[in-house]
Amino acid sequence: MLPSFLTANPQLQALWFGLRRFIQTRRVLVVASDHRLVCCWEDRGQWLWRSGSWPSDSFRDGQPLQRDAIADLLAELLLDCDVVGAQLELVLPIQGTHWRVLDGVVSEPQIDSADLLAITTDLNWPLDAADSYVVITPCVDQTLLVGCPRSLLQAWIDVVEMADLPLRRVDWMVSSAQRGLMLEQQEWSGDIAWVFSDESSYRLVVIRAGIPELDCCIRLKNDEDLVLELRRRVAAWQGLSGSSPPLAWCFCLPQELLTRLDSLMDPDRGETTVGADGLWMPHAVTEDDEVQGLQMLERLALQGMREDLYR
């Protein structure tokens, strides 16, 4: 809280906040999506969160279009909650960023730029190797490569700079949420079929032994066809993999869609679901956020950032 003797003096307020930024620092996890921003931080041993929404026309393909407005929103959210000394760790939206699991590539803290360019040039993905930012990280006993266009990352760096906040780390919604999912499901030894929405489509990610082995986009004219399409793709992948361990479904979808997926599980084959029960949950700061709640994908991404296995 601001001391009472500072409330009437803007110059002293600015000095007060400036000093606190250097003396008191804290991690602030920021998850950006196509419709809102979620900030999460620890205060006195308790994790808290606050969100702010923006108009649909302020965002396209993972990139902020109205940078000034989004920067103001970010700064105001933290100021309103008296979060001083924020050290931001940003999670990029789903759109615009891509990943690949690489075989035979050793994940090293530093990799020669020429070697990295050679690796990315041969990938079947929509990114230009010469105009992208790419990071290589370990994923169990394999290597995970995550990349995005330079323009997308620079746009978010601009947002943070406009908010006059330090940016310490950048990750991606899907890769961070995948780590969070693995943390939450350490007791499960089978495969996981993870389903979430991506703007006008659905994404199916099949994870085996902690490694995302299948990632496909599903576009449907009718949501009624979702069950059949998910079952068809999982069955095809199981046929190619040559084995069928027990399967758990994880749905990060709106509640109205979940009731349509009841027929997807096949208990006779040992299939089950994993949900939000027991999932780490920070506390909402405002009543509006308490009512709206965190989406499961946001929670998983925050968990993956908070307890990053690969930091």
C-alpha positions, -999 to +999 in steps of 0.1 A: +000+000+000+011+036-007+020+055+025-005+083+032+020+111+031+028+103-005-008+103-019-008+141-024+027+144-040+031+129-075+069+136-074+074+117-042+052+089-055+074+085-086+105+084-064+089+059-041+080+035-069+113+040-085+132+030-054+110+000-047+116-013-083+153-017-075+149-029-039+120-053-042+119-075-073+096-104-080+088-128-108+056-119-127+043-145-152+024-130-181+002-152-204-011-135-235-039-149-256-061-137-284-085-120-260-068-111-228-037-108-207-032-128-174-006-116-149+004-140-120+029-133-092+037-145-057+030-124-026+037-136+009+038-172-001+006-170-021+003-169-059-022-143-072-035-135-106-053-106-124-065-104-160-074-076-185-092-080-218-087-062-251-109-058-282-107-085-309-092-061-335-061-054-313-046-088-320-039-109-351-019-141-357-003-139-323+009-103-328-003-073-309-016-046-332-024-019-307+008-020-288+003+013-269-031+002-255-018-033-245+013-018-229-010+006-209-032-024-198-002-044-186+013-015-167-021-006-151-028-041-140+004-044-121+002-008-107-034-014-095-022-045-076+008-027-062+032-051-079+064-032-078+098-045-091+082-069-116+105-091-136+084-103-165+083-138-179+061-137-210+042-166-226+034-159-262+000-167-277-007-199-295-008-183-329+023-176-350+047-198-330+057-234-340+076-264-325+093-295-336+108-325-318+143-333-332+160-366-333+198-368-331+202-332-322+220-325-289+204-297-268+232-273-257+231-240-238+249-224-268+247-236-304+265-222-334+243-199-355+253-217-387+244-251-372+210-237-360+204-223-395+212-256-411+188-274-387+159-250-392+163-248-430+154-285-434+123-283-412+089-286-426+074-256-410+061-222-422+089-201-407+117-185-427+150-197-411+167-163-418+138-143-403+129-162-372+139-165-335+145-201-325+153-218-292+164-253-286+156-270-252+157-305-239+125-326-238+131-358-218+157-376-239+150-356-271+153-320-282+125-296-286+128-266-310+105-237-307+105-208-332+085-177-341+089-148-366+112-120-355+084-095-361+061-113-337+086-114-309+098-079-315+062-067-313+058-082-278+092-068-267+080-034-278+048-038-257+069-046-226+093-017-232+063+007-236+050-005-203+085+004-188+090-031-175+120-055-177+116-087-197+136-116-184+122-145-203+099-155-232+082-188-237+052-201-257+017-211-246+018-246-260+053-256-249+048-241-214+014-257-210+028-290-221+054-288-193+027-279-169+006-309-180+036-332-175+041-318-140+004-324-131+003-359-145+036-374-133+017-404-119+002-413-153+024-437-173+004-440-205-002-417-235-020-384-233-042-370-260-044-333-254-071-313-271-074-275-271-088-248-293-068-225-316-089-196-328-111-212-355-097-247-352-088-274-327-054-288-319-046-324-310-013-332-294-005-368-285+022-371-258+041-403-251+066-405-223+067-368-220+074-361-257+049-346-280+049-371-309+018-358-328+005-323-333-023-317-358-047-289-365-084-299-370-107-276-388-144-286-389-175-270-404-196-288-377-184-294-341-206-325-341-178-342-362-151-335-335-155-369-318-151-389-350-122-368-362-103-371-329-109-408-327-098-413-363-065-394-359-056-410-326-063-445-340-041-437-371-013-425-348-015-456-326-014-478-357+017-461-369+034-462-335+031-499-333+018-500-297-012-488-277-005-480-240-034-468-219-047-434-231-058-404-211-077-375-227-070-340-216-095-313-228-087-276-226-120-266-241-151-245-233-175-262-209-203-264-236-180-286-257-171-310-230-205-326-228-203-335-265-171-355-259-185-380-234-187-406-261-151-402-270-136-423-242-134-460-245-132-475-210-129-510-223-095-500-237-084-485-204-090-449-216-097-422-190-096-384-187-074-360-168-090-328-157-084-298-135-088-316-102-057-311-081-043-286-106-023-258-090-045-228-088-035-192-080-060-169-063-079-143-082-074-107-070-108-093-081-143-107-079-147-104-117-117-126-122-130-150-096-162-154-115-146-156-149-119-180-137-087-191-154-089-213-185-073-247-181-047-239-208-038-207-190-033-226-157-012-252-173+010-225-190+014-207-157+023-239-140+049-248-167+065-214-162+063-214-124+079-248-120+099-250-152+118-283-154+143-269-179+152-236-164 
